[in-house]
């Protein structure tokens, strides 16, 4: 009997067909084989509509090498595609539209601003949300800085810390301190400016209706580095949402973000939290509250947008233990758990989507069998 087939849908990063997460996909193919799941990798560029075939990427664990061959379309698709500005992303949108009837484990989410608006509708989530607005112009920055000393400007579709600006209102009259990262994730030189120059600087970033403005949460450690927490929630092998794990992240020097791809490093969550909150009982309560929030948000967003199988939530936690939801990421990386020295947690983060895929396939098969065997009246 043939194994159920899972296709990992991704995008090439460039014209040389480079894949950012190839080592992760390799692990997923190997772990899938152990579970009884046939896994291959493909992009929209590898799909032949005329042949109704996919020129799939496969990994041979025995020979330890990647190969390609034409495959039939998979039983299920695990969509790992992140937003990018390229013709490849346009191809992805066409693929999703043309093959929308296929069984996707996860549907795309909306942009950061829309997600914020949707979560704001629920009172139970509002208490976790920093003050956030859609950026229309310089007036929005001045308005929020009336009551805040720090604000962040973030692209509504950005990933990996790209294009983020931090603006701090200094005690000196009409003075601001600006830091950030450009679209290539490079740290821009911090600068102190007069208020009269702020508009000119922001206008060069082409922000209108493409950025949001968010209150800054005090997350600077004694050495000046920023930190936050990456929490991963996933569907388990029974189809239920579950907290997989949470880890701390410390940003690179002079960085306004803590992303690992931007030079940040991972730290065990309890270790980081203990330097921030000394009471053990309070730390446990914070972790428990964060976990419940993550599972509840995942279930709510799935109800709003359709099937999901995993979400990463980026959190800030202040010294009083208050939790802020900074961002929701529907295509999470999981290396943070490897970097904190938790190999089993890392393996769980890799295998859970595979176990969930098998559960989905079983449910689909049982439903089909029930319909086939239903007596005709």
One Martini backbone bead per residue (centre of mass of N, CA, C, O) as a GRO file, in nm:
protein
  377
    1UNK     BB    1   0.094   0.037   0.025
    2UNK     BB    2   0.092   0.354  -0.015
    3UNK     BB    3   0.211   0.637   0.089
    4UNK     BB    4   0.163   0.920   0.210
    5UNK     BB    5   0.175   1.255   0.062
    6UNK     BB    6   0.409   1.527   0.112
    7UNK     BB    7   0.422   1.869   0.017
    8UNK     BB    8   0.674   2.109   0.017
    9UNK     BB    9   0.612   2.448  -0.004
   10UNK     BB   10   0.824   2.676  -0.179
   11UNK     BB   11   1.096   2.919  -0.230
   12UNK     BB   12   1.308   3.071  -0.409
   13UNK     BB   13   1.555   3.321  -0.351
   14UNK     BB   14   1.666   3.276  -0.651
   15UNK     BB   15   1.794   3.202  -0.972
   16UNK     BB   16   1.970   2.952  -0.829
   17UNK     BB   17   1.782   2.780  -0.643
   18UNK     BB   18   1.772   2.873  -0.348
   19UNK     BB   19   1.737   2.730  -0.016
   20UNK     BB   20   1.701   2.821   0.310
   21UNK     BB   21   1.561   2.526   0.441
   22UNK     BB   22   1.701   2.257   0.352
   23UNK     BB   23   1.786   2.117   0.624
   24UNK     BB   24   1.494   2.091   0.726
   25UNK     BB   25   1.379   1.923   0.492
   26UNK     BB   26   1.565   1.688   0.533
   27UNK     BB   27   1.459   1.614   0.814
   28UNK     BB   28   1.161   1.573   0.726
   29UNK     BB   29   1.208   1.339   0.533
   30UNK     BB   30   1.332   1.146   0.738
   31UNK     BB   31   1.103   1.155   0.954
   32UNK     BB   32   0.877   1.072   0.762
   33UNK     BB   33   0.982   0.787   0.702
   34UNK     BB   34   0.951   0.685   1.001
   35UNK     BB   35   0.623   0.747   0.994
   36UNK     BB   36   0.500   0.697   0.694
   37UNK     BB   37   0.606   0.949   0.506
   38UNK     BB   38   0.599   1.105   0.197
   39UNK     BB   39   0.859   1.345   0.118
   40UNK     BB   40   0.858   1.657  -0.063
   41UNK     BB   41   0.999   1.921  -0.269
   42UNK     BB   42   0.857   2.243  -0.385
   43UNK     BB   43   0.778   2.468  -0.648
   44UNK     BB   44   0.607   2.645  -0.880
   45UNK     BB   45   0.842   2.601  -1.097
   46UNK     BB   46   0.800   2.264  -1.078
   47UNK     BB   47   0.529   2.296  -1.232
   48UNK     BB   48   0.326   2.097  -1.461
   49UNK     BB   49   0.030   2.150  -1.611
   50UNK     BB   50   0.041   1.957  -1.857
   51UNK     BB   51   0.149   1.697  -1.691
   52UNK     BB   52   0.066   1.688  -1.394
   53UNK     BB   53   0.352   1.764  -1.257
   54UNK     BB   54   0.649   1.725  -1.041
   55UNK     BB   55   0.981   1.850  -0.996
   56UNK     BB   56   1.112   1.696  -0.746
   57UNK     BB   57   1.257   1.707  -0.424
   58UNK     BB   58   1.491   1.468  -0.296
   59UNK     BB   59   1.600   1.262  -0.014
   60UNK     BB   60   1.882   1.050   0.043
   61UNK     BB   61   1.985   0.906   0.332
   62UNK     BB   62   2.196   0.693   0.237
   63UNK     BB   63   2.348   0.893   0.020
   64UNK     BB   64   2.331   1.194   0.098
   65UNK     BB   65   2.120   1.314  -0.134
   66UNK     BB   66   2.000   1.508  -0.391
   67UNK     BB   67   1.706   1.480  -0.597
   68UNK     BB   68   1.521   1.432  -0.911
   69UNK     BB   69   1.161   1.397  -0.995
   70UNK     BB   70   0.875   1.294  -1.125
   71UNK     BB   71   0.558   1.381  -0.977
   72UNK     BB   72   0.288   1.360  -0.827
   73UNK     BB   73   0.057   1.487  -0.664
   74UNK     BB   74  -0.010   1.540  -0.352
   75UNK     BB   75  -0.217   1.492  -0.080
   76UNK     BB   76  -0.040   1.723   0.060
   77UNK     BB   77   0.018   2.069   0.178
   78UNK     BB   78   0.313   2.246   0.298
   79UNK     BB   79   0.325   2.583   0.357
   80UNK     BB   80   0.653   2.782   0.339
   81UNK     BB   81   0.577   3.064   0.226
   82UNK     BB   82   0.724   3.370   0.189
   83UNK     BB   83   0.738   3.689   0.154
   84UNK     BB   84   0.822   3.835  -0.172
   85UNK     BB   85   0.999   4.037  -0.413
   86UNK     BB   86   0.881   3.854  -0.690
   87UNK     BB   87   0.797   3.640  -0.944
   88UNK     BB   88   0.771   3.394  -0.753
   89UNK     BB   89   0.528   3.504  -0.590
   90UNK     BB   90   0.333   3.517  -0.827
   91UNK     BB   91   0.337   3.212  -0.879
   92UNK     BB   92   0.219   3.134  -0.608
   93UNK     BB   93  -0.057   3.269  -0.638
   94UNK     BB   94  -0.136   3.096  -0.883
   95UNK     BB   95  -0.117   2.822  -0.748
   96UNK     BB   96  -0.320   2.865  -0.519
   97UNK     BB   97  -0.557   2.919  -0.714
   98UNK     BB   98  -0.547   2.664  -0.904
   99UNK     BB   99  -0.501   2.462  -0.622
  100UNK     BB  100  -0.730   2.511  -0.392
  101UNK     BB  101  -0.852   2.204  -0.370
  102UNK     BB  102  -0.635   2.124  -0.217
  103UNK     BB  103  -0.459   1.992   0.062
  104UNK     BB  104  -0.407   2.218   0.315
  105UNK     BB  105  -0.256   2.271   0.623
  106UNK     BB  106  -0.199   2.584   0.532
  107UNK     BB  107  -0.293   2.908   0.533
  108UNK     BB  108  -0.281   3.222   0.471
  109UNK     BB  109  -0.214   3.513   0.610
  110UNK     BB  110  -0.219   3.821   0.698
  111UNK     BB  111  -0.122   4.105   0.784
  112UNK     BB  112  -0.028   4.268   1.066
  113UNK     BB  113  -0.263   4.466   1.076
  114UNK     BB  114  -0.498   4.269   1.039
  115UNK     BB  115  -0.431   4.092   1.281
  116UNK     BB  116  -0.462   4.314   1.489
  117UNK     BB  117  -0.759   4.376   1.432
  118UNK     BB  118  -0.871   4.093   1.489
  119UNK     BB  119  -0.763   4.067   1.786
  120UNK     BB  120  -0.906   4.334   1.895
  121UNK     BB  121  -1.203   4.206   1.906
  122UNK     BB  122  -1.079   4.054   2.154
  123UNK     BB  123  -1.060   4.094   2.487
  124UNK     BB  124  -0.853   3.858   2.559
  125UNK     BB  125  -0.625   4.000   2.359
  126UNK     BB  126  -0.590   4.310   2.406
  127UNK     BB  127  -0.398   4.294   2.665
  128UNK     BB  128  -0.145   4.195   2.459
  129UNK     BB  129  -0.154   4.467   2.297
  130UNK     BB  130   0.000   4.698   2.154
  131UNK     BB  131   0.008   4.995   2.046
  132UNK     BB  132  -0.154   5.027   1.717
  133UNK     BB  133  -0.089   5.161   1.383
  134UNK     BB  134  -0.146   5.297   1.090
  135UNK     BB  135   0.064   5.442   0.861
  136UNK     BB  136   0.036   5.784   0.711
  137UNK     BB  137   0.234   5.974   0.894
  138UNK     BB  138   0.400   6.192   1.098
  139UNK     BB  139   0.161   6.238   1.293
  140UNK     BB  140   0.160   5.951   1.417
  141UNK     BB  141   0.428   5.978   1.564
  142UNK     BB  142   0.365   6.228   1.739
  143UNK     BB  143   0.116   6.111   1.878
  144UNK     BB  144   0.258   5.865   2.021
  145UNK     BB  145   0.497   6.044   2.157
  146UNK     BB  146   0.327   6.186   2.376
  147UNK     BB  147   0.308   5.887   2.554
  148UNK     BB  148   0.589   5.799   2.427
  149UNK     BB  149   0.938   5.729   2.399
  150UNK     BB  150   0.876   5.474   2.207
  151UNK     BB  151   0.891   5.368   1.860
  152UNK     BB  152   0.772   5.157   1.591
  153UNK     BB  153   0.856   5.071   1.251
  154UNK     BB  154   0.663   4.842   1.041
  155UNK     BB  155   0.619   4.621   0.814
  156UNK     BB  156   0.331   4.449   0.725
  157UNK     BB  157   0.531   4.226   0.543
  158UNK     BB  158   0.759   4.165   0.725
  159UNK     BB  159   1.080   3.993   0.772
  160UNK     BB  160   1.357   3.946   0.979
  161UNK     BB  161   1.379   4.273   1.049
  162UNK     BB  162   1.299   4.431   0.810
  163UNK     BB  163   1.257   4.776   0.802
  164UNK     BB  164   1.321   4.874   1.099
  165UNK     BB  165   1.219   5.136   1.329
  166UNK     BB  166   1.361   5.339   1.593
  167UNK     BB  167   1.200   5.588   1.807
  168UNK     BB  168   1.343   5.834   2.026
  169UNK     BB  169   1.262   6.044   2.285
  170UNK     BB  170   1.432   6.300   2.406
  171UNK     BB  171   1.493   6.525   2.657
  172UNK     BB  172   1.576   6.693   2.455
  173UNK     BB  173   1.466   6.926   2.266
  174UNK     BB  174   1.374   6.806   1.964
  175UNK     BB  175   1.488   6.500   2.004
  176UNK     BB  176   1.616   6.213   1.819
  177UNK     BB  177   1.650   5.851   1.809
  178UNK     BB  178   1.785   5.643   1.547
  179UNK     BB  179   1.705   5.306   1.451
  180UNK     BB  180   1.798   5.002   1.247
  181UNK     BB  181   1.683   4.827   0.946
  182UNK     BB  182   1.709   4.721   0.648
  183UNK     BB  183   1.607   4.516   0.379
  184UNK     BB  184   1.897   4.346   0.444
  185UNK     BB  185   1.932   4.364   0.777
  186UNK     BB  186   2.102   4.604   0.813
  187UNK     BB  187   2.257   4.811   1.021
  188UNK     BB  188   2.195   5.126   1.096
  189UNK     BB  189   2.311   5.419   1.175
  190UNK     BB  190   2.294   5.578   1.445
  191UNK     BB  191   2.089   5.880   1.521
  192UNK     BB  192   2.084   6.222   1.596
  193UNK     BB  193   1.795   6.436   1.577
  194UNK     BB  194   1.595   6.668   1.459
  195UNK     BB  195   1.262   6.708   1.421
  196UNK     BB  196   1.284   6.845   1.131
  197UNK     BB  197   1.412   6.561   0.997
  198UNK     BB  198   1.210   6.324   1.018
  199UNK     BB  199   1.034   6.344   0.763
  200UNK     BB  200   1.263   6.307   0.552
  201UNK     BB  201   1.351   6.026   0.643
  202UNK     BB  202   1.074   5.874   0.615
  203UNK     BB  203   1.019   5.935   0.310
  204UNK     BB  204   1.258   5.729   0.214
  205UNK     BB  205   1.071   5.454   0.300
  206UNK     BB  206   0.790   5.414   0.187
  207UNK     BB  207   0.528   5.383   0.417
  208UNK     BB  208   0.254   5.429   0.316
  209UNK     BB  209   0.033   5.174   0.404
  210UNK     BB  210   0.308   4.969   0.481
  211UNK     BB  211   0.292   5.058   0.784
  212UNK     BB  212   0.350   5.037   1.131
  213UNK     BB  213   0.276   5.166   1.460
  214UNK     BB  214   0.459   5.100   1.772
  215UNK     BB  215   0.497   5.054   2.079
  216UNK     BB  216   0.749   5.058   2.308
  217UNK     BB  217   0.918   4.808   2.481
  218UNK     BB  218   1.096   4.742   2.769
  219UNK     BB  219   1.392   4.528   2.653
  220UNK     BB  220   1.651   4.623   2.788
  221UNK     BB  221   1.940   4.532   2.883
  222UNK     BB  222   2.215   4.623   3.062
  223UNK     BB  223   2.384   4.611   2.770
  224UNK     BB  224   2.142   4.717   2.552
  225UNK     BB  225   2.004   4.474   2.465
  226UNK     BB  226   1.766   4.308   2.308
  227UNK     BB  227   1.456   4.125   2.391
  228UNK     BB  228   1.280   3.808   2.345
  229UNK     BB  229   1.011   3.575   2.243
  230UNK     BB  230   0.978   3.242   2.113
  231UNK     BB  231   0.668   3.092   2.018
  232UNK     BB  232   0.548   2.753   1.968
  233UNK     BB  233   0.260   2.644   1.786
  234UNK     BB  234   0.096   2.319   1.739
  235UNK     BB  235  -0.015   2.055   1.584
  236UNK     BB  236  -0.100   1.743   1.665
  237UNK     BB  237  -0.173   1.394   1.628
  238UNK     BB  238  -0.490   1.493   1.716
  239UNK     BB  239  -0.542   1.805   1.612
  240UNK     BB  240  -0.416   1.982   1.842
  241UNK     BB  241  -0.333   2.245   2.014
  242UNK     BB  242   0.021   2.317   2.105
  243UNK     BB  243   0.282   2.367   2.305
  244UNK     BB  244   0.619   2.334   2.227
  245UNK     BB  245   0.775   2.626   2.277
  246UNK     BB  246   1.022   2.846   2.450
  247UNK     BB  247   1.239   3.128   2.366
  248UNK     BB  248   1.509   3.324   2.381
  249UNK     BB  249   1.620   3.656   2.251
  250UNK     BB  250   1.927   3.816   2.153
  251UNK     BB  251   2.058   4.083   2.030
  252UNK     BB  252   2.259   4.257   1.864
  253UNK     BB  253   2.457   4.499   1.857
  254UNK     BB  254   2.253   4.780   1.784
  255UNK     BB  255   1.993   4.626   1.776
  256UNK     BB  256   1.623   4.626   1.737
  257UNK     BB  257   1.656   4.316   1.710
  258UNK     BB  258   1.648   3.936   1.769
  259UNK     BB  259   1.713   3.798   1.524
  260UNK     BB  260   1.904   3.539   1.413
  261UNK     BB  261   1.960   3.644   1.116
  262UNK     BB  262   2.062   3.932   1.268
  263UNK     BB  263   2.262   3.813   1.519
  264UNK     BB  264   2.123   3.656   1.715
  265UNK     BB  265   2.047   3.480   2.027
  266UNK     BB  266   1.984   3.196   2.212
  267UNK     BB  267   1.775   3.144   2.512
  268UNK     BB  268   1.657   3.023   2.772
  269UNK     BB  269   1.370   3.128   2.905
  270UNK     BB  270   1.424   3.094   3.214
  271UNK     BB  271   1.694   3.237   3.216
  272UNK     BB  272   1.595   3.512   3.117
  273UNK     BB  273   1.357   3.554   3.317
  274UNK     BB  274   1.536   3.546   3.584
  275UNK     BB  275   1.673   3.834   3.509
  276UNK     BB  276   1.378   3.981   3.526
  277UNK     BB  277   1.233   3.755   3.717
  278UNK     BB  278   1.273   3.632   4.046
  279UNK     BB  279   1.002   3.487   4.068
  280UNK     BB  280   0.913   3.167   4.017
  281UNK     BB  281   0.602   3.174   4.019
  282UNK     BB  282   0.579   3.406   3.814
  283UNK     BB  283   0.723   3.264   3.581
  284UNK     BB  284   0.524   3.028   3.553
  285UNK     BB  285   0.278   3.208   3.494
  286UNK     BB  286   0.381   3.338   3.238
  287UNK     BB  287   0.417   3.080   3.069
  288UNK     BB  288   0.124   2.982   3.097
  289UNK     BB  289  -0.013   3.231   2.974
  290UNK     BB  290   0.133   3.225   2.702
  291UNK     BB  291   0.041   2.943   2.611
  292UNK     BB  292  -0.263   2.996   2.612
  293UNK     BB  293  -0.261   3.232   2.420
  294UNK     BB  294  -0.140   3.084   2.173
  295UNK     BB  295  -0.362   2.870   2.140
  296UNK     BB  296  -0.604   3.066   2.117
  297UNK     BB  297  -0.503   3.227   1.871
  298UNK     BB  298  -0.476   2.996   1.673
  299UNK     BB  299  -0.775   2.910   1.679
  300UNK     BB  300  -0.889   3.186   1.591
  301UNK     BB  301  -0.735   3.220   1.318
  302UNK     BB  302  -0.842   2.961   1.194
  303UNK     BB  303  -1.139   3.048   1.198
  304UNK     BB  304  -1.086   3.302   1.008
  305UNK     BB  305  -0.870   3.157   0.765
  306UNK     BB  306  -0.816   2.864   0.819
  307UNK     BB  307  -0.593   2.638   0.789
  308UNK     BB  308  -0.362   2.531   1.045
  309UNK     BB  309  -0.036   2.410   1.207
  310UNK     BB  310   0.132   2.685   1.271
  311UNK     BB  311   0.285   2.917   1.518
  312UNK     BB  312   0.451   3.221   1.578
  313UNK     BB  313   0.529   3.408   1.880
  314UNK     BB  314   0.616   3.735   1.962
  315UNK     BB  315   0.756   3.841   2.277
  316UNK     BB  316   0.700   4.063   2.547
  317UNK     BB  317   0.849   4.111   2.882
  318UNK     BB  318   0.816   4.264   3.160
  319UNK     BB  319   0.902   4.320   3.495
  320UNK     BB  320   0.587   4.247   3.575
  321UNK     BB  321   0.490   4.017   3.350
  322UNK     BB  322   0.396   4.143   3.101
  323UNK     BB  323   0.234   4.060   2.799
  324UNK     BB  324   0.344   4.095   2.454
  325UNK     BB  325   0.228   4.102   2.125
  326UNK     BB  326   0.424   4.158   1.838
  327UNK     BB  327   0.391   3.877   1.663
  328UNK     BB  328   0.282   3.680   1.376
  329UNK     BB  329   0.404   3.356   1.247
  330UNK     BB  330   0.322   3.120   0.986
  331UNK     BB  331   0.658   3.066   0.913
  332UNK     BB  332   0.842   2.904   1.118
  333UNK     BB  333   1.116   2.876   1.277
  334UNK     BB  334   1.338   2.629   1.490
  335UNK     BB  335   1.643   2.689   1.577
  336UNK     BB  336   1.615   2.796   1.868
  337UNK     BB  337   1.614   2.502   2.000
  338UNK     BB  338   1.897   2.420   1.914
  339UNK     BB  339   2.058   2.667   2.043
  340UNK     BB  340   1.960   2.580   2.352
  341UNK     BB  341   2.000   2.261   2.380
  342UNK     BB  342   1.713   2.110   2.245
  343UNK     BB  343   1.682   1.838   2.056
  344UNK     BB  344   1.392   1.729   2.120
  345UNK     BB  345   1.241   1.993   2.069
  346UNK     BB  346   1.339   2.023   1.780
  347UNK     BB  347   1.217   1.757   1.677
  348UNK     BB  348   0.925   1.824   1.747
  349UNK     BB  349   0.907   2.077   1.560
  350UNK     BB  350   0.943   1.894   1.301
  351UNK     BB  351   0.724   1.648   1.347
  352UNK     BB  352   0.439   1.765   1.397
  353UNK     BB  353   0.347   1.826   1.101
  354UNK     BB  354   0.367   1.524   1.021
  355UNK     BB  355   0.165   1.407   1.225
  356UNK     BB  356  -0.066   1.584   1.132
  357UNK     BB  357  -0.078   1.485   0.840
  358UNK     BB  358  -0.158   1.194   0.914
  359UNK     BB  359  -0.423   1.272   1.051
  360UNK     BB  360  -0.555   1.407   0.808
  361UNK     BB  361  -0.543   1.159   0.621
  362UNK     BB  362  -0.712   0.973   0.799
  363UNK     BB  363  -0.969   1.145   0.802
  364UNK     BB  364  -1.010   1.146   0.496
  365UNK     BB  365  -1.025   0.838   0.454
  366UNK     BB  366  -1.261   0.778   0.649
  367UNK     BB  367  -1.465   0.960   0.506
  368UNK     BB  368  -1.454   0.818   0.231
  369UNK     BB  369  -1.538   0.535   0.334
  370UNK     BB  370  -1.813   0.616   0.449
  371UNK     BB  371  -1.937   0.712   0.181
  372UNK     BB  372  -1.892   0.443   0.021
  373UNK     BB  373  -2.054   0.259   0.255
  374UNK     BB  374  -2.311   0.398   0.221
  375UNK     BB  375  -2.627   0.337   0.211
  376UNK     BB  376  -2.875   0.316  -0.021
  377UNK     BB  377  -3.214   0.456  -0.042
   0.00000   0.00000   0.00000
